[in-house]
Amino acid sequence: MTSPATPTGVLEAAVYVDDLDKAEGFYAGVVGLDVITRLDPRHVFFACGTSVVLAFVAEETLVPPGEDKLPVPPHGAVGPGHICFSVPGEDLDGWVEHLSAEGIGIESDFHWPHGPRSIYVRDPAGNSVEFAEPKLWGLGT
């Protein structure tokens, strides 16, 4: 049997939130992502380059789809998760200034032993949000 082709990237990543207005305020208002769609009280989705950030209210994703709904199986997570945005190294100081000006506390500003830098903050739901150089994983300069 032949193995399928290796995936070429992550199409979407999900974070679980408890307030869609606060999630939209953070991911659209502070981070600058465009809203693709919002369906109260379940989710708000954001465009991020060629990927999508899905912000779900976890309890709402546990509801099985009805007969007239999309056949997406129940899913979700409990507790804070993590998402990392790829940011060129030369832009990270600007992100620190911007996040600080928006009243977002910098939890950690870290230079990894192999050189790349990561900045960590929390979104309003307590998810760990990282802004890191793509070379963190050897994926860019």
Secondary structure, 3 states (H helix, E strand, C coil): CCCCCCCCCCCEEEEEECCHHHHHHHHHHHCCCEEEEEECCCEEEEEECCEEEEEEEHHHHCCCCCCCCCCCCCCCCCCCCEEEEECCHHHHHHHHHHHHHCCCCCCEEEECCCCCEEEEEECCCCCEEEEECHHHHCCCC
